[in-house]
Amino acid sequence: MKRLKITNDHGWTPRTLRKEEKKIKNISLRQRVMAVRLVMEGYLGKDVASMLNLCRQSVAFYVSLFNEGGLDLLLDRKYPPGREPFLTPE
């Protein structure tokens, strides 16, 4: 298995990520930041997954999102559009 690696830290350090994750109220978004921080600190992906009770592929996905677009892309969640409302605004 290939080791996860932070290729572009976008100016973030483990210390600043820890401060940022304390500000985040949403648990799932906080777990994303924690996963990236732990990988940045040198933990293996499977160890991070077991610590945070996540799937190993999820940790790898979070790291790839962070490498691609930094914290902004990592914290961006796209929800499905959902059903069209039955009532009109009037």
C-alpha positions in Angstrom: 0.0 0.0 0.0 1.3 3.4 -0.9 1.9 5.9 1.9 -0.3 9.1 1.9 1.6 12.3 1.3 0.8 16.0 1.6 2.3 17.3 -1.6 1.1 20.9 -1.3 0.5 22.3 2.2 -0.9 25.6 1.0 0.9 27.4 3.8 -0.7 25.3 6.6 1.2 23.6 9.4 -0.1 20.9 11.8 -0.2 23.6 14.5 -2.3 26.0 12.4 -4.6 23.2 11.3 -5.2 22.2 15.0 -6.2 25.8 15.7 -8.5 25.8 12.7 -10.2 22.5 13.6 -11.1 23.9 17.1 -13.1 26.6 15.4 -15.1 24.2 13.2 -18.5 23.2 14.8 -19.5 20.5 12.2 -18.1 17.2 13.3 -17.7 15.7 9.8 -15.8 18.8 8.6 -13.7 18.7 11.7 -12.8 15.1 11.0 -11.6 16.0 7.6 -9.2 18.6 8.9 -8.0 16.2 11.7 -7.4 13.5 9.1 -5.2 15.8 7.0 -3.4 17.1 10.1 -2.6 13.6 11.3 -1.2 12.6 7.8 0.8 15.8 7.8 2.2 14.8 11.2 3.4 11.5 9.7 0.7 8.9 10.6 -0.2 6.2 8.1 -3.6 6.5 6.4 -4.8 3.2 7.9 -3.9 4.4 11.4 -5.6 7.7 10.9 -8.7 5.9 9.6 -8.8 3.7 12.7 -8.2 6.7 15.1 -11.0 8.7 13.6 -13.3 5.7 12.8 -13.3 6.4 9.1 -12.7 4.4 6.0 -9.1 4.3 4.6 -10.4 5.5 1.2 -12.1 8.5 2.9 -8.8 9.6 4.5 -7.1 9.2 1.1 -9.8 11.3 -0.5 -9.5 14.1 2.1 -5.7 14.2 1.6 -6.2 14.4 -2.2 -8.7 17.2 -1.8 -6.4 19.1 0.5 -3.5 18.7 -1.9 -5.6 19.9 -4.8 -7.2 23.0 -3.3 -6.2 23.5 0.3 -8.5 23.9 3.2 -11.2 25.7 1.1 -11.7 22.7 -1.1 -11.5 20.3 1.8 -14.3 22.1 3.7 -16.5 22.6 0.6 -19.4 20.1 0.8 -21.7 19.8 -2.2 -25.2 18.6 -1.2 -27.5 17.1 -3.7 -30.1 19.6 -5.1 -33.1 17.7 -3.6 -36.6 17.6 -4.7 -38.3 20.7 -6.3 -40.6 22.4 -3.8 -44.3 21.7 -4.2 -45.4 25.2 -3.1 -44.5 28.3 -5.0 -42.9 31.3 -3.2 -46.3 33.1 -3.5 
